[in-house]
Amino acid sequence: MKQEETDNSGPSVGQLIPDIGSARTPQHPKKRRLFDAGFLTVSAIMFIAVGVVYYRRGAQHVLDILAKDSALALDIAPKVLAAVLLAAWLRRLLPKEVIARHFGHQSGIGGMSLAVFAGVILPGGPMTAFPLAIAFSQGGAALSVIIAFLTSWLLLSANRTIVWEMAFIDNQIVGWRLLLCLPIPFLLGFAAQYFYRGTKLISDRTT
């Protein structure tokens, strides 16, 4: 029987080529460690503070602080749980197409202006603002928009300005403070867009 000639320079027509790792291995996000650098840093500072209080005021003062902090932790824990659940539900309810269109990387100054306005009118405290920021980020909002939203909520909140500032401070001082703070959300948003273009700093594993 005549042996078929093969070309040693490459495979013959129709010959199957074994896959030797050319396929891309799916990348899975790393799980967040329970004891990360932030936790260890805060814990170290806490233990140093405990040592200083014990040295200067005694063990009884340390126990009194622990009792008061335990009561505060029990009061805050349900609110933190509610905020985490709110972020998870908002992520499912908010349509990604709408978020990407109005607050995505192509939204430009218009999306940033909407975010600043949302920060101004948003009622409530951190339990409302941060879950909403997380949900928007995971829905496709640009980092610059998230920075502008949070900065606006921190500096220009109408709720805090009317209820607290205008009740205790002269209105002229409040007006000048708002006027001077108005450009800051936009400046920080543009800075984030310049330095972290295309970067998503709020991970999907937050919720």
C-alpha positions in Angstrom: 0.0 0.0 0.0 1.3 3.4 -1.0 2.0 5.6 2.0 0.4 9.0 1.9 2.9 11.8 1.7 2.6 14.4 4.4 4.1 17.8 4.7 6.2 18.1 7.7 6.0 21.9 7.7 2.4 21.9 8.9 -0.8 19.8 9.4 -2.5 18.4 6.4 -5.9 19.6 5.2 -8.7 18.5 7.5 -6.4 17.4 10.3 -7.5 18.3 13.8 -5.2 20.5 15.8 -5.1 19.8 19.5 -5.9 22.8 21.7 -2.9 23.5 23.9 -4.2 26.3 26.0 -5.2 28.8 23.4 -8.6 29.2 24.9 -8.9 32.1 27.4 -9.4 30.9 30.9 -12.5 32.6 32.5 -11.5 35.1 35.1 -13.4 34.9 38.4 -13.2 37.9 40.8 -11.3 37.3 43.9 -13.3 36.9 47.0 -12.9 39.7 49.5 -10.9 38.7 52.5 -12.5 39.1 55.9 -9.3 40.4 57.5 -7.9 42.7 54.9 -5.5 45.6 55.3 -8.2 48.1 56.2 -9.5 45.9 59.0 -6.0 45.2 60.4 -5.1 48.9 60.3 -8.3 49.9 62.1 -7.9 47.1 64.6 -4.3 48.1 65.4 -5.3 51.7 66.0 -8.2 50.5 68.2 -5.9 48.3 70.4 -3.5 51.2 70.8 -6.3 53.5 71.9 -7.5 50.8 74.4 -4.0 50.6 75.8 -3.8 54.4 76.2 -7.2 54.6 77.9 -6.3 51.7 80.2 -3.0 53.3 81.1 -4.4 56.8 81.8 -7.9 56.1 83.1 -8.0 52.4 84.3 -9.8 49.2 83.5 -13.2 50.5 84.6 -13.2 53.3 82.1 -12.4 50.8 79.3 -15.3 48.6 80.3 -17.7 51.6 80.4 -16.6 52.5 76.8 -17.1 48.9 75.7 -20.6 48.9 77.2 -21.6 52.1 75.4 -20.1 51.1 72.1 -21.9 47.7 72.2 -25.2 49.5 72.6 -24.3 51.8 69.7 -23.3 48.8 67.5 -26.6 47.1 68.2 -28.4 50.3 67.2 -26.4 50.7 64.0 -26.3 47.1 62.8 -30.0 46.9 61.5 -29.4 50.1 59.6 -26.2 48.8 58.0 -28.0 45.5 57.1 -30.9 47.5 55.5 -28.4 49.6 53.5 -26.7 46.5 52.2 -30.0 45.0 51.2 -31.1 48.3 49.6 -27.9 48.4 47.4 -28.6 44.8 46.3 -32.2 45.5 45.4 -31.4 48.7 43.6 -28.9 46.9 41.6 -31.5 44.5 40.4 -34.3 47.1 39.9 -32.5 49.9 38.1 -32.3 49.2 34.3 -28.7 49.0 33.2 -29.6 50.5 29.8 -31.0 53.6 31.4 -28.0 54.0 33.8 -25.5 53.5 31.0 -27.3 56.0 28.8 -27.7 58.8 31.3 -24.7 58.2 33.6 -22.3 56.0 31.6 -18.8 56.9 30.3 -20.3 58.6 27.2 -22.8 60.8 29.2 -20.2 63.6 29.6 -21.1 66.9 31.4 -24.8 66.1 31.1 -24.5 62.9 33.2 -22.3 64.6 35.7 -24.8 67.5 36.0 -27.7 65.0 36.7 -25.5 63.3 39.3 -24.8 66.6 41.0 -28.5 67.5 41.0 -29.4 64.1 42.5 -26.8 64.6 45.2 -28.4 68.0 46.1 -32.0 66.8 46.3 -31.3 63.3 47.8 -32.8 63.1 51.4 -31.4 61.0 54.1 -27.9 60.1 55.3 -25.1 57.7 54.4 -27.6 54.7 54.5 -29.3 56.2 51.5 -26.4 57.8 49.5 -23.8 55.0 49.5 -26.1 52.1 48.6 -27.4 54.3 45.7 -23.9 55.0 44.6 -23.0 51.3 44.7 -26.1 50.4 42.7 -25.4 53.0 40.1 -21.8 52.0 39.7 -22.7 48.3 39.3 -25.3 49.3 36.8 -22.7 50.9 34.5 -22.4 54.5 35.7 -19.0 56.2 35.1 -16.6 56.7 38.0 -16.6 60.4 37.4 -20.4 60.5 37.8 -20.2 58.6 41.1 -17.6 60.9 42.4 -19.7 64.0 41.4 -22.8 62.5 43.0 -21.2 61.7 46.4 -19.3 65.0 46.5 -22.5 66.9 45.7 -24.4 65.0 48.4 -21.6 65.8 51.0 -21.3 69.5 50.2 -24.5 70.7 48.6 -27.3 68.6 50.2 -30.4 70.7 50.3 -31.9 68.7 53.2 -28.8 69.4 55.4 -28.5 73.0 54.3 -32.1 73.9 55.0 -32.7 71.9 58.2 -29.3 72.5 59.9 -27.2 75.2 58.3 -29.8 77.8 57.7 -31.2 77.2 61.2 -27.9 77.9 63.0 -25.8 80.0 60.6 -26.3 83.3 58.9 -27.9 82.8 55.5 -25.2 85.0 53.8 -22.5 82.6 55.1 -24.5 79.6 53.9 -25.0 81.2 50.5 -21.2 81.9 50.1 -20.4 78.4 51.2 -22.7 76.8 48.6 -21.4 79.1 45.9 -17.8 78.2 46.6 -18.6 74.5 46.9 -20.6 74.3 43.7 -17.7 73.7 41.2 -16.1 71.1 43.5 -18.2 68.1 42.4 -17.5 68.8 38.8 -13.8 69.4 39.3 -13.4 66.1 41.2 -15.5 64.3 38.6 -13.3 65.5 35.8 -10.2 64.6 37.8 -11.5 61.0 38.3 -12.3 60.8 34.6 -8.8 61.9 33.8 -6.8 59.7 36.3 -9.1 56.6 36.3 -10.4 56.5 32.8 -12.2 53.2 32.3 -11.5 52.0 35.9 -14.3 50.5 38.0 -13.3 51.0 41.7 -16.6 49.7 43.2 -16.5 46.0 42.8 -19.5 43.8 41.9 -18.8 41.7 45.0 -19.8 44.6 47.3 -23.3 43.2 47.4 
